[in-house]
Amino acid sequence: MSQLSFFSAESVPPAVSDLTGILAASGQVVLVGSGADQAARLSVVVDALWRAEALAEMIADAGLLPELTRTEENTPLVRTAVDPRLTTIAAQWTRGAIKTVPPQWLPGPRELRAWTLASGTPEADRYLLGLDPHAPDTHSPLASAMMRVGIAPTLIGTRGAHPALRISGRRRLSRLVENVGEPPGHTEAFLAWPRI
C-alpha cells in the first residue's frame, strides 16, 4: 500500500494554473476574441486515450469544461472549452504566436502530473517528460524550472522529433513519483507512470 505524500498532486487543491503542465509538454494555448470578450483555449494532442481522459478529468477538476475529440490523424485530442479564466495563462505563455515559459514558472505537483499525463514515458530505469518539438526555445527554461524544484533533468533529443527531459537517479525519480501521485486507474497508465 502506498502512502500519500504531503507533496503529491492529490494533496493540492485543483486550480486552473495546474493546466500549465500541459504547455510544458506539447500543449498549445490560443486567445479568442478581444477586449472584454477575450478568452482562451488550452489543447494537447496525446498518444493514448487514457492520457486524454485523465487530462479531461484534471480540466474538469479545475472548474473548466473539457472536450475530448480526435485529430484528422485519429489521435486523441483533449482541450478546454474557450474560457476567459485562461487569458492570463495565454498572456504568460506566449510572445506573439510563439510559446514561451514564464520566468517565474515552477512546476508544482499538479503541473507535474499534467505534464506526466500529457507526455511522460519510462525509459529503462529513467523517466522522460516530453517537450514540444515545435517550441525549442522552451526546452532550456523548462529544464531550469525543474532544477529549481529539486528534480535536475538532462535535456535530450533537442535536434529530433522527440525532445525530452530525462530524469534519472533514485533521489530525483523519488521526488517526481512523490509529486505526481498515483497513476490513473488504467493498465497502460500504470505501465507509463514514473516509478523508482
DRENSEMAR-135853 format. One record per atom (N, C-alpha, C, CB): residue in one letter; x, y, z. Coordinates in steps of 0.02 Angstrom, whole numbers, plus 50000, padded with zeros to 5 digits. Glycine has a CB too. Layout:
REM DRENSEMAR-135853
aXYZ ...
***
This chain:
REM DRENSEMAR-135853
m500424994150000 m500005000050000 m500455006250000 m499525000050061 s500305010849954 s500725016849952 s500445022149999 s500755019649880 q500895026350023 q500705031550070 q500665038150032 q501205032050129 l500135041950044 l500045048350010 l500575053250035 l499335051150023 s500955055949989 s501475060650007 s501165067550021 s501995061149951 f501465071150066 f501255077950081 f501305082350019 f501675080850139 f501765080649973 f501885084749915 f501515082349853 f502625084849900 s501135076949857 s500855074049796 s500285078149768 s500615067049810 a500145076849704 a499615080349668 a498935079549703 a499565077749597 e498845073849737 e498205072649771 e498125077149833 e498155065449791 s498665079849859 s498625083849920 s498535091349906 s499245082849962 v498535093249842 v498485100249823 v497805101449791 v499065102249775 p497435106649812 p496785107849780 p496865109749707 p496405113449818 p496395107649664 p496445109149593 p496395116649580 p495895105449555 a496745118849527 a496715125849506 a496825126149430 a497265130149543 v496595131449400 v496675132349327 v497415132249309 v496345138949304 s497845134949352 s498565135249337 s498885128349333 s498915139249391 d498555123149360 d498825116249355 d498925114349282 d498345111149388 l498505117149239 l498505115149169 l499105117849130 l497865117549136 t499505122149162 t500115124449128 t500595118649117 t500455129949169 g500515113149155 g500925107249142 g500815104549072 g500775101849193 i500225105549044 i500075103448975 i500515107548927 i499325104448959 l500615113848943 l501025118248900 l501765116448904 l500925125548918 a501975113648960 a502675111348965 a502795105648916 a502845109049038 a502275101648904 a502305096448852 a502155099848785 a501795090548867 s501805096548741 s501675099448675 s501015103148670 s501705094148623 g500715104848727 g500085108448727 g500135115348697 g499825108948798 q499565117948677 q499515124548647 q498985128548682 q499365123948571 v499065135148681 v498545139648706 v498425144948654 v498765142748775 v497785146348640 v497615151448591 v497115156248621 v497315148148526 l497195162548604 l496735167848626 l496165168248574 l497095174748634 v495565169448599 v494975170148556 v494625176648575 v494495163948562 g494425180548525 g494075186848539 g494555192248559 g493555185748593 s494265197948582 s494675203548602 s494305207748654 s494875207948542 g494685212048686 g494405216548736 g494075212748793 g493905221148704 a493485215148813 a493125212148869 a492875205048853 a492525216448888 d492825203448790 d492585196748769 d493155191848757 d492165197348707 q493765193748774 q494335189248760 q494325183148806 q494995193048769 a494485177448777 a494525171148813 a495085167048781 a493835167248813 a495205161048807 a495745156948779 a495545149648785 a496415158148816 r495915145348748 r495805138148749 r496475134648753 r495395135848687 l496525129648796 l497115125348800 l496955118848765 l497325124148875 s497445116048729 s497345109648696 s497995105848692 s497045110548626 v497945099148688 v498535094948679 v498325088548644 v498875093548747 v498745086548596 v498665080048563 v499095075048601 v498865080448486 v498805069348618 v499165064248657 v499175057648619 v498835063348727 d499585053048642 d499665046748604 d499215041148628 d500375044548608 a498795042248678 a498365036948703 a497735039948734 a498735032548755 l497185036348727 l496545038648753 l496555039548829 l495985033848733 w496905035148866 w496925035848939 w497225042448959 w497335030048970 r497715044848920 r498015051448936 r497495056948927 r498635052848890 a497135056748871 a496625061848858 a496085061748911 a496305060648789 e495865055748932 e495345055148983 e495575057849051 e495115047848990 a496195056249069 a496465058649133 a496555066249133 a497125055149149 l496775069049076 l496855076249071 l496165079649071 l497235078149007 a495675076549040 a494995079349041 a494735079649113 a494515075048997 e494905074549152 e494715074549223 e495045080349260 e494895067849255 m495695081549246 m496045087149278 m495725093849258 m496795087149260 i495545094349194 i495225100549169 i494565101649207 i495095100149092 a494165096349214 a493525096949250 a493645098549323 a493125090449243 d494145095449354 d494305096749424 d494495104149435 d494875092249448 a494795107249384 a494995114249388 a494405118949375 a495555115749339 g493825116049362 g493225120149353 g493105122349282 g493275126149395 l493455119349234 l493365120949164 l493005115249129 l494045122549130 l492745116649070 l492385111549031 l492875108048984 l491795114648992 p492975101448991 p493425097848946 p493065095548883 p493735091848982 e493445094948829 e493185092248767 e493675086848743 e493095097848712 l493415080948731 l493815075448703 l493615074448631 l493725068848745 t494105074148587 t493975073148517 t494565069648486 t493825079848481 r494595069448420 r495165066348386 r495395070948330 r494985059448358 t496035070548314 t496315074448259 t496125071048193 t497095075148266 e496305074148137 e496185071148071 e496575064548064 e496395075948016 e497125063848102 e497525057648101 e497245052548150 e498265059148117 n496665054048180 n496325049548228 n496725048748293 n496215042848196 t497085053948313 t497465053948375 t497045057648428 t498175057448366 p497045055248491 p496645058648543 p496865065848553 p496705054748609 l496375070148560 l496485077348572 l496035079248631 l496335081648508 v496325082448680 v495925085048736 v496045092548739 v496125081448804 r495495096048753 r495555103348758 r495025105948805 r495475106748688 t495135112148826 t494645115548867 t494155118948820 t494985120748915 a493565120448845 a493125124948809 a493455131848813 a492385125048840 v493265136248769 v493515143148771 v493285146348836 v493275147348708 d493745149248874 d493585151748941 d494005157948957 d493695146248994 p493695163248983 p494075169248999 p494595168249055 p493605174849020 r494505163049097 r494985161749151 r495665159449125 r494705156549198 l495705157849061 l496335155449032 l496735161048998 l496205150048981 t496465167248996 t496815172648962 t497475174448996 t496375178848958 t497505174049062 t498125175649097 t498665170549079 t498015175649173 i498485164149077 i498965158949057 i499195160148986 i498655151949064 a498725161848941 a498905163148871 a499395169048867 a498275164648829 a499275174248906 a499715180048904 a500415178348931 a499415185848946 q500435174148984 q501085172349014 q501485167548971 q500975169349083 w501135163148935 w501475157748899 w501575159048824 w501095151448906 t501425165148801 t501535166648730 t501845173648722 t500885166248691 r502255174148671 r502525180548648 r502365180848574 r503315181248662 g501845184748557 g501595184548488 g501275177748478 g502175185748436 a501485174148427 a501215167348415 a501685161948441 a501095166348340 i502225163948476 i502735159248498 i502605157148571 i503445162348492 k502635150648584 k502565148248653 k503205149648691 k502395140548655 t503125151948752 t503695153648795 t503555151248866 t503825161448794 v504065150848907 v503975148848977 v504045155049021 v504495143248997 p503545156549062 p503605162349107 p504215161349152 p502955163349149 p504615166649162 p505225165949202 p505105163649274 p505575172549204 q504525165149302 q504385163249372 q504035156549378 q503955168549405 w503895153049322 w503505146849324 w503895141249358 w503305144749254 l503565138049406 l503845132149439 l503325126549434 l504035133649514 p503535120649413 p503055115149409 p502915112049478 p503315109849362 g502335113649504 g502115110649567 g501855103649554 g501575115049601 p501595100249606 p501365093349599 p500845092449544 p501095090949663 r500345096749541 r499815095849491 r500045097749421 r499195099949510 e500485102649415 e500775104249349 e501195098349324 e501205110749353 l501585095349370 l501985089449351 l501535083549332 l502445087449409 r500975082849366 r500515077449348 r500235078549278 r499935077049400 a500025084749263 a499765086249196 a500295084849142 a499525093649192 w500915086849156 w501475085849109 w501585078349099 w502115089349135 t501585074549153 t501675067349150 t501105064049111 t501715064349221 l500495066249123 l499925063549087 l499975065149012 l499265066349115 a500205071048996 a500235073148925 a500795069648887 a500335080548921 s501375068448921 s501945066148881 s502475062048918 s502275071948850 g502315059548978 g502805055849016 g502875048648993 g502635055949090 t503495046248988 t503615039248969 t504225036549005 t503705038648892 p504195030149026 p504785027049057 p505305025349004 p504585020749096 e505935025449025 e506495023448982 e506985019649026 e506835029748947 a506935012949024 a507345008649068 a507255010949140 a508095008949047 d507795012849175 d507735014949245 d507695022549251 d508325012449285 r507515025949197 r507445033249197 r506725034949176 r507965036649149 y506575041449175 y505915043649154 y505985049749111 y505455045149216 l505575050049058 l505605055649011 l504965059849016 l505705053148939 l505045066349020 l504495071049014 l504575074348945 l504485076449073 g504115072948901 g504155075448832 g504105083048829 g503625072348790 l504445085848780 l504445093048767 l504125094348699 l505165095948770 d503975100548686 d503665102448622 d504205103148568 d503265109048630 p504205098748517 p504715099348465 p504635105748424 p504675093248419 h504045108848426 h503925114948387 h504075121348428 h503205115148364 a504305120548490 a504465126248532 a505135125148566 a503905127348586 p505675124748526 p506345123248554 p506585128348605 p506845122848499 d506345134548601 d506565139648650 d506285138348720 d506355146548626 t505815133648726 t505535132148793 t505945126748828 t504805129848786 h506355123048792 h506695117248821 h507155118948880 h507105113748768 s507615123548870 s508085125448924 s507735128648984 s508615130248897 p507255133348972 p506905136149030 p506515130849069 p506425141649007 l506235125849036 l505885120549071 l506365116249112 l505495116149022 a506955114849084 a507465111149121 a507665115149183 a508095109749076 s507755121649176 s507925125949234 s507375125949286 s508075133149211 a506745126249264 a506185126149311 a506175119649351 a505515127149274 m506325114149317 m506355107649352 m506925107649404 m506445101849302 m507495110549386 m508055110949433 m507855114849495 m508665114149400 r507475120249486 r507275124449542 r506795120849590 r506945130849516 v506465115549566 v506025111649612 v506365105249635 v505365110049577 g507015104649623 g507405099149650 g507405092749609 g507165097549717 i507215093249546 i507225087449502 i507655089249441 i506495085249480 a508315088749449 a508775090749395 a508755085649338 a509495091449422 p508515087749278 p508465083249222 p509055084149173 p507805084249185 t509085079749124 t509545080449068 t509125081649006 t510005074049059 l509295086848968 l508935088448907 l509185083848851 l509035095948888 i508725080148819 i508935075548766 i508515076548703 i508865068248790 g508775074348647 g508405074248584 g508205080948556 g507815070248592 t508575086148572 t508375092848551 t508385093848475 t508815097948584 r508755089848439 r508765090548366 r508285085848331 r509475089348341 g507945081548370 g507485076648341 g506755078348351 g507625069848370 a506325073648334 a505605074648339 a505335073248409 a505255070148289 h505765070448453 h505525068748521 h505985071448576 h505475061148528 p506035078148581 p506445080848636 p506115079348703 p506535088548627 a506525078748755 a506265077048821 a506755079148875 a506115069648826 l506495079348936 l506915079948995 l506965072949025 l506625085249047 r507585070549032 r507695063849060 r507835064649135 r508275060149024 i507455060949175 i507545061049247 i507835054349267 i506875062549286 s508415054549299 s508745048249319 s509015048949390 s509315046449269 g509145043349420 g509395043349489 g508825042549538 g509775049849504 r508955038649588 r508435036849637 r508115042949671 r508715032249689 r508525047749692 r508265053549728 r507815057849683 r508845057849754 r508025059049622 r507625063149577 r506975059549557 r508025064949514 l507035053149542 l506435049249525 l505945048949584 l506625042149502 s506215048049645 s505785047949704 s505405054449711 s506215046649767 r505745059949699 r505425066449704 r504865067249652 r505945072149696 l504995064849591 l504485065149539 l503885060749558 l504785062849471 v504025054649579 v503495049949598 v503065052849655 v503795043149619 e503395055749705 e503035058849761 e502575064349737 e503525061749813 n502805068249689 n502425074049665 n501835072149622 n502865078549626 v501915067549575 v501375066249526 v500815061849554 v501665062949465 g500935058549610 g500415054449640 g500305047849603 g499765058349643 e499735044849616 e499575038249588 e499385038849514 e499005034949628 p499515033549475 p499305033749405 p498545033149399 p499645028049365 p498265035449343 p497555034249332 p497425026749331 p497315037549264 g496805024749345 g496655017649350 g496595014049284 g496025016849388 h497125013749247 h497135010449182 h497795006849175 h497025015649124 t497795000749149 t498414996849143 t498955000549104 t498264990149109 e498765003649048 e499255007349008 e499555013049048 e498935010048944 a499145016349088 a499385021949130 a499895019349181 a498805025449165 f499745013749212 f500195010849262 f500875009349230 f499895004349293 l500875006549170 l501495004749136 l501885010949114 l501345000449074 a501545016549102 a501885022649079 a502065027349136 a501445026249030 w501865025649197 w501945030249254 w502655029849283 w501415028549310 p502905035349310 p503575035049341 p503575030549403 p503805042149360 r504135027049412 r504215022749471 r504955022749490 r503955015449458 i505085020549550 i505785020449575 i506065013449564 i505825022449650 
***
